[in-house]
Each structure stands twice: as C-alpha cells, then as structure tokens.
Amino acid sequence: MRGATQSAEFRLPRRRLAERLAQAGVRDGRVLAAVEAVPRHRLVPAELRTRAYQDASLPIGDGQTISAPSMVAVMSQALELSGNETVLEVGTGSGYQAAILAQLAARVISIERLPGLAARARRSLDGMGITNVVVHLGDGTQGRPADAPFDAIAVTAGGPQVPEPLLDQLGPEGRLVGPFGARGAQELLRYRRSATGALRCESLGSCRFVDLIGTHGFDR
C-alpha cells in the first residue's frame, strides 16, 4: 500500500465495507484491499464521520459530494489497474477516489476546479502519507497535456459527453471511465483504446453524479 493508511481507527467498519462490496459484486481483490485500507472518515466533514462507512455519497461542501464507496470501487475496478500506471483523475473532490487510486497505480494526477476542495484534499492526502498523488487546480475537462499520455483516466463528475481532450490524452490500450449523458440520466461509460488507436465504448450501468463543469462540460 502507498501511504500510511492502515490506521486502527474505524478498522472494523472498513473491513465490513469491503466485505459488503465483495458481496455486491466487486471482484478485484486489490480494489477491495484499497477500500479496507483508506480511512474514508478522514475525508468527510467531522460531523459526518460516523456515517463514513455507509455505502452512500455525503456532502463535503461547495455543493460537492464524496461518492459512495460502491461507485468508487466500481470505477476503480473498471480501470483494470495493475500497479504500474499513471492515472489522470478529473475532479479531486474530497480526495477519496484519488486515495483509492493511489493504492492501485504508480502515479495519480488529479485536477480540481475549486480551490478550497483542492487544498483540503491535498492536506488530507498528506496527512495519510500518500505521496504518489499530485493535485492541480484547473479545468479538468482540458486534461493535463504536460503529463499525457495516461494509462487510465477517471472522470468523477457527470458531463454531457466525454471531453475530447481526455480521449486525446488516453494512451494506447488505455481505459477511461466516467459518467456521461443528460443531467439525471447519465451512464457510467468505459472507453478503451486499442493498441492501434481505435476506441471502443461500453456502458457499465446508469448513475448520477454532480455536474462536470468546464470548457468541455456543463456550464456553471
């Protein structure tokens, strides 16, 4: 594991959460181990810590939420990470998805458009000893050309369609997972690029996320 995430506090609730996710169909053992390791209670407001290991999204301020653990696990599993990848995350939020990805990949580049959230997420990740996540402030729909190509891309907010810059920055045999479609009627999609550059898209089911705001997302 990358980072000092194996704290004793809430250890049993974390284990039970991972067990519930396994029963619900999450099969990637590395993802389940990451869920058990990452202290989600340190990434939610203090008044919500007793609810941190419910399988539910929770408010984190600025009109944003921390995604339900089951959705984080499904998205992480769909990225099919082996441990050597560089991953782009669009929408840092609380830092929970980034903390999970940090256990599964070599390097995570995360972009957050809200300064307050970006700063809090960075403090939280630092506090957990997670050193392989870099948080940038900016428009995530533009991606991060300076660090491209990426082996995998996770989009953690819902946009009308997949931003073209993100597809352009997806490397050969890369996977992009995110929610796209009309507000209230999104699908979790996985794009897979072949070694020859061709793209294939598949639906992983319906979902609902906060809006992806930016040049290639929804207007404010």
C-alpha positions as CSV (number, residue, x, y, z in Angstrom):
1,M,0.0,0.0,0.0
2,R,1.2,3.6,-0.7
3,G,0.7,5.8,2.2
4,A,0.2,5.4,5.9
5,T,-3.4,4.4,5.6
6,Q,-3.6,1.4,7.9
7,S,-4.8,3.2,11.0
8,A,-6.5,1.3,13.8
9,E,-9.4,3.8,14.0
10,F,-12.6,2.5,12.2
11,R,-10.6,-0.6,11.1
12,L,-13.6,-2.9,11.6
13,P,-16.1,-0.7,9.7
14,R,-13.6,-0.5,6.8
15,R,-13.3,-4.3,6.7
16,R,-17.1,-4.7,6.8
17,L,-17.5,-2.2,4.0
18,A,-15.0,-4.1,1.8
19,E,-16.9,-7.3,2.6
20,R,-20.2,-5.8,1.6
21,L,-18.8,-4.5,-1.7
22,A,-17.4,-8.0,-2.4
23,Q,-20.9,-9.5,-1.8
24,A,-22.3,-6.8,-4.1
25,G,-20.1,-8.0,-7.0
26,V,-16.7,-6.2,-6.7
27,R,-14.2,-8.9,-7.6
28,D,-10.9,-7.1,-7.8
29,G,-9.0,-8.1,-4.7
30,R,-6.7,-5.1,-5.0
31,V,-9.6,-2.7,-5.1
32,L,-11.2,-4.3,-2.0
33,A,-7.9,-4.1,-0.2
34,A,-7.7,-0.4,-1.0
35,V,-11.2,0.2,0.3
36,E,-10.3,-1.6,3.5
37,A,-7.1,0.4,3.8
38,V,-8.2,4.0,3.1
39,P,-9.7,5.8,6.1
40,R,-12.7,7.4,4.5
41,H,-13.7,9.0,7.8
42,R,-10.7,11.4,7.4
43,L,-12.1,12.7,4.1
44,V,-15.6,13.8,5.2
45,P,-16.7,16.6,7.5
46,A,-16.2,15.9,11.2
47,E,-19.9,15.8,11.9
48,L,-20.4,13.0,9.3
49,R,-17.6,10.7,10.4
50,T,-19.9,8.2,12.0
51,R,-21.6,7.8,8.5
52,A,-18.3,7.5,6.6
53,Y,-18.6,3.7,6.1
54,Q,-22.1,3.7,4.9
55,D,-22.4,3.0,1.2
56,A,-23.7,6.4,0.4
57,S,-22.5,9.7,-1.0
58,L,-22.1,12.5,1.5
59,P,-21.8,16.3,1.2
60,I,-18.3,17.8,1.5
61,G,-19.1,21.5,1.0
62,D,-19.1,23.8,-2.0
63,G,-22.1,21.9,-3.4
64,Q,-20.0,18.7,-3.9
65,T,-20.1,15.2,-2.6
66,I,-17.9,12.3,-1.8
67,S,-19.0,9.4,-4.0
68,A,-20.5,6.3,-2.5
69,P,-17.8,3.6,-1.8
70,S,-19.5,1.2,-4.2
71,M,-19.3,3.7,-7.1
72,V,-15.6,4.4,-6.3
73,A,-14.9,0.7,-6.2
74,V,-16.8,0.0,-9.5
75,M,-15.0,2.8,-11.3
76,S,-11.6,1.7,-9.9
77,Q,-12.2,-1.9,-10.9
78,A,-13.3,-0.8,-14.4
79,L,-9.9,0.9,-14.9
80,E,-8.2,-2.5,-14.6
81,L,-5.1,-1.2,-12.9
82,S,-2.1,-3.5,-12.2
83,G,0.1,-1.1,-10.3
84,N,2.4,0.5,-12.8
85,E,0.1,3.0,-14.4
86,T,-0.1,6.8,-14.5
87,V,-3.7,7.8,-13.9
88,L,-5.5,11.1,-14.5
89,E,-8.4,11.9,-12.2
90,V,-10.8,14.7,-13.2
91,G,-12.4,16.1,-10.1
92,T,-10.4,15.6,-6.9
93,G,-13.3,16.4,-4.6
94,S,-12.6,15.1,-1.1
95,G,-9.6,13.1,-2.3
96,Y,-11.2,9.7,-1.6
97,Q,-11.1,8.4,-5.2
98,A,-7.5,9.6,-5.5
99,A,-6.6,7.8,-2.3
100,I,-8.0,4.6,-3.6
101,L,-6.3,5.0,-7.0
102,A,-3.0,5.7,-5.1
103,Q,-3.1,2.2,-3.8
104,L,-3.7,0.7,-7.3
105,A,-1.4,2.7,-9.6
106,A,2.1,4.1,-9.6
107,R,1.1,7.8,-10.0
108,V,-2.1,9.8,-9.9
109,I,-2.5,13.2,-11.4
110,S,-5.7,14.8,-10.1
111,I,-7.4,18.1,-11.2
112,E,-9.9,20.1,-9.1
113,R,-11.5,23.3,-10.2
114,L,-12.5,24.6,-6.7
115,P,-9.5,26.0,-4.7
116,G,-10.9,25.1,-1.3
117,L,-11.6,21.5,-2.2
118,A,-8.2,21.1,-3.8
119,A,-6.4,22.5,-0.7
120,R,-8.4,20.3,1.7
121,A,-7.8,17.2,-0.4
122,R,-4.1,17.8,-0.5
123,R,-3.9,18.3,3.2
124,S,-5.9,15.1,3.8
125,L,-3.7,13.1,1.4
126,D,-0.6,14.5,3.0
127,G,-2.0,13.5,6.4
128,M,-2.4,10.0,5.3
129,G,1.1,9.8,4.0
130,I,0.0,9.4,0.4
131,T,2.9,10.7,-1.8
132,N,2.1,9.4,-5.3
133,V,-0.9,11.8,-5.9
134,V,-0.4,15.3,-7.4
135,V,-3.3,17.7,-7.1
136,H,-3.6,20.5,-9.6
137,L,-6.1,23.4,-9.7
138,G,-7.7,23.9,-13.1
139,D,-10.3,22.8,-15.7
140,G,-10.2,19.0,-15.6
141,T,-12.1,18.8,-18.9
142,Q,-9.0,20.0,-20.6
143,G,-7.0,17.2,-19.1
144,R,-3.3,17.6,-18.4
145,P,-1.3,17.6,-21.7
146,A,2.0,18.1,-19.9
147,D,1.7,14.7,-18.2
148,A,-0.1,12.8,-21.1
149,P,-0.5,10.2,-22.3
150,F,-2.3,8.4,-19.5
151,D,-2.7,4.7,-19.0
152,A,-6.1,5.4,-17.4
153,I,-8.5,8.3,-16.8
154,A,-11.2,8.5,-14.1
155,V,-13.8,11.2,-14.5
156,T,-15.6,11.7,-11.2
157,A,-18.3,14.2,-12.3
158,G,-21.0,13.9,-14.9
159,G,-20.7,15.6,-18.2
160,P,-22.9,15.8,-21.3
161,Q,-20.3,13.8,-23.3
162,V,-16.7,12.6,-22.8
163,P,-14.4,15.6,-23.3
164,E,-12.4,15.2,-26.5
165,P,-9.1,16.4,-24.8
166,L,-9.3,13.5,-22.4
167,L,-9.7,11.0,-25.2
168,D,-6.8,12.6,-27.0
169,Q,-4.7,12.1,-23.9
170,L,-5.6,8.5,-23.4
171,G,-2.6,6.3,-24.3
172,P,-2.6,3.0,-26.3
173,E,-4.6,0.3,-24.5
174,G,-5.7,3.0,-22.0
175,R,-9.1,3.0,-20.3
176,L,-11.3,6.0,-19.5
177,V,-14.2,5.6,-17.1
178,G,-16.8,8.3,-16.2
179,P,-20.5,9.3,-16.1
180,F,-21.8,10.9,-19.2
181,G,-25.3,12.0,-20.6
182,A,-28.1,14.4,-19.7
183,R,-28.4,15.6,-16.1
184,G,-30.3,12.9,-14.1
185,A,-29.9,10.3,-16.9
186,Q,-26.2,9.5,-17.0
187,E,-24.5,6.2,-17.8
188,L,-21.2,5.1,-16.5
189,L,-19.1,4.5,-19.6
190,R,-15.8,2.9,-20.2
191,Y,-13.8,3.9,-23.3
192,R,-11.0,1.5,-24.2
193,R,-8.3,2.4,-26.8
194,S,-6.7,-0.4,-28.7
195,A,-3.0,-0.7,-29.5
196,T,-3.8,0.6,-32.9
197,G,-5.6,3.7,-31.6
198,A,-9.2,2.6,-32.1
199,L,-11.8,3.4,-29.4
200,R,-14.5,1.2,-28.1
201,C,-17.2,2.3,-25.7
202,E,-19.3,0.2,-23.3
203,S,-21.9,1.1,-20.7
204,L,-21.4,-0.1,-17.1
205,G,-24.9,1.0,-16.0
206,S,-26.9,4.1,-15.0
207,C,-25.7,6.5,-12.5
208,R,-26.0,10.1,-11.2
209,F,-23.1,12.5,-10.4
210,V,-22.6,16.2,-9.7
211,D,-22.0,18.2,-12.8
212,L,-18.8,18.2,-14.7
213,I,-18.1,21.9,-15.1
214,G,-15.6,23.3,-17.6
215,T,-14.9,24.1,-21.2
216,H,-15.9,20.6,-22.3
217,G,-18.6,20.0,-19.6
218,F,-21.7,21.7,-18.4
219,D,-21.9,25.5,-18.0
220,R,-21.9,26.7,-14.4
